[in-house]
Amino acid sequence: MKQNGMLIGLSFLLGTIGFFVRDLFLSFSMTYILGEKISFEKSWELPNQTFPCLLFIISFGIIPFLYLLVKKICGLSTTYRKSSSIILIVASGLIVLVGIIMYLKFKASQINDMLQRAEFADGAEIPRIRFEEVNLEIFLIMGLGIGTMLTILMFKKGKNINTT
């Protein structure tokens, strides 16, 4: 019972950190993607940003529960397995996130190259990447889920080998 309370408290703490870090995360990511200095303040107050903000908070707060899921399924007993499972879950989330940011930076550079070469007629729409359409929160949660599945596959297989 005490462990569950600590898990919920840690999840709440990580969610709170996620709430306060979101503006910095958006500023850093969009500045890197677009190559222009962009600053966000109170991004949760922007139109249609309540759900993405909640997803970002949940993506931080769900990490302890993903670890608990891996621990229950795989029966992690050693400190090495416990710590490596946490590292694998978080690292895979970050790898997917960095991968999508690099992809978006590539797409933004393609758009900039196209704009430099193009001659626009009257009323032509200029392509661009908008932060509302990037959905980095979804990719972070997907990366955490992928890391959880990889950890389960890795340690479940290792558990079966050790018992036979």
VOGU-3710 file (C-alpha; in Angstrom, 3 decimals, decimal comma):
1> mkqngmligl> 0,000/0,000/0,000  2,840/2,371/0,855  4,493/1,587/-2,500  1,292/2,515/-4,357  1,140/5,845/-2,523  4,746/6,562/-3,442  4,000/5,633/-7,056  1,022/7,985/-7,207  3,032/10,748/-5,519  5,908/10,313/-7,973
11> sfllgtigff> 3,477/10,319/-10,872  1,888/13,535/-9,601  5,329/15,117/-9,131  6,426/14,172/-12,653  3,129/15,469/-14,059  3,655/18,776/-12,266  7,174/18,993/-13,672  5,715/18,250/-17,112  3,252/21,116/-16,709  5,995/23,611/-15,925
21> vrdlflsfsm> 8,418/22,305/-18,556  5,977/22,291/-21,489  6,567/25,893/-22,571  10,336/25,388/-22,526  9,902/22,131/-24,437  7,771/23,798/-27,125  10,106/26,788/-27,390  13,202/24,617/-27,735  11,602/22,167/-30,176  10,029/24,747/-32,472
31> tyilgekisf> 13,148/26,939/-32,426  15,217/23,931/-33,481  12,717/22,832/-36,142  12,113/26,236/-37,731  15,485/27,826/-37,063  13,832/30,940/-35,641  13,641/32,019/-32,021  10,139/31,207/-30,796  9,054/31,731/-27,210  5,951/30,238/-25,624
41> ekswelpnqt> 4,336/31,486/-22,447  1,218/29,914/-20,972  0,799/27,655/-23,979  -2,118/25,868/-22,290  -4,161/29,066/-22,671  -3,786/29,096/-26,459  -6,793/27,931/-28,490  -7,003/24,152/-28,928  -3,983/23,520/-26,681  -5,732/22,100/-23,603
51> fpcllfiisf> -5,672/18,511/-24,864  -2,015/18,585/-26,065  -1,015/20,107/-22,721  -2,814/17,324/-20,868  -1,140/14,726/-23,090  2,269/16,193/-22,279  1,529/16,130/-18,540  0,225/12,558/-18,804  3,331/11,492/-20,738  5,461/12,535/-17,769
61> giipflyllv> 3,108/11,166/-15,137  2,648/7,773/-16,778  6,318/6,769/-16,528  6,031/5,253/-13,009  2,974/3,247/-14,059  4,746/1,934/-17,162  7,616/0,834/-14,926  5,137/-0,861/-12,576  3,581/-2,657/-15,552  6,980/-3,958/-16,642
71> kkicglstty> 7,827/-4,925/-13,073  4,575/-6,872/-12,633  4,733/-8,661/-15,989  8,437/-9,511/-15,947  8,950/-9,951/-12,216  11,992/-7,689/-12,068  14,053/-8,543/-9,015  17,560/-7,191/-9,499  18,497/-3,538/-9,267  20,161/-3,788/-12,675
81> rksssiiliv> 16,922/-4,941/-14,352  14,839/-2,340/-12,529  17,094/0,555/-13,431  17,675/-0,615/-16,991  13,918/-0,929/-17,536  13,363/2,680/-16,458  16,261/3,856/-18,612  14,980/1,904/-21,625  11,445/3,286/-21,292  12,586/6,910/-20,983
91> asglivlvgi> 15,322/6,569/-23,616  12,938/5,135/-26,193  10,512/7,985/-25,571  13,306/10,473/-26,107  14,616/8,653/-29,193  11,206/8,728/-30,879  10,785/12,386/-29,913  14,216/13,388/-31,222  13,587/11,377/-34,377  10,358/13,211/-35,165
101> imylkfkasq> 11,968/16,579/-34,376  14,821/15,777/-36,785  12,287/14,736/-39,423  10,335/17,974/-38,979  13,552/20,001/-39,208  14,306/18,253/-42,496  10,790/19,027/-43,771  11,102/22,676/-42,677  14,397/23,014/-44,540  12,768/21,521/-47,654
111> indmlqraef> 9,958/24,073/-47,381  12,471/26,912/-46,987  14,436/25,721/-50,025  11,240/25,500/-52,040  10,227/29,016/-50,989  13,597/30,427/-52,016  13,288/28,913/-55,509  9,594/29,426/-56,128  7,816/32,299/-57,777  4,474/32,796/-56,138
121> adgaeiprir> 1,451/33,949/-58,093  -1,191/36,140/-56,491  -3,087/34,293/-53,785  -0,681/31,365/-53,597  -0,620/29,618/-50,236  2,777/29,493/-48,560  3,483/26,068/-47,005  4,691/26,083/-43,398  4,936/24,008/-40,264  2,687/25,187/-37,454
131> feevnleifl> 3,284/24,116/-33,865  -0,378/23,171/-33,469  0,034/20,482/-36,130  3,306/18,994/-34,874  1,795/16,850/-32,055  5,082/16,126/-30,291  3,184/14,955/-27,207  1,666/12,053/-29,100  5,072/10,926/-30,325  6,465/11,134/-26,788
141> imglgigtml> 3,696/8,878/-25,465  4,180/6,508/-28,415  7,900/6,321/-27,653  7,226/5,529/-24,007  4,807/2,804/-25,072  7,339/1,366/-27,508  9,965/1,390/-24,761  7,604/-0,413/-22,415  6,887/-3,093/-25,003  10,604/-3,521/-25,792
151> tilmfkkgkn> 11,412/-3,799/-22,099  8,694/-6,385/-21,575  9,879/-8,397/-24,564  13,500/-8,185/-23,479  13,022/-9,087/-19,818  10,192/-11,558/-20,343  12,414/-13,490/-22,717  15,283/-13,238/-20,233  13,010/-14,480/-17,438  11,959/-17,531/-19,464
161> intt> 15,577/-18,392/-20,268  16,617/-18,183/-16,619  13,834/-20,486/-15,411  14,483/-23,345/-17,846
//
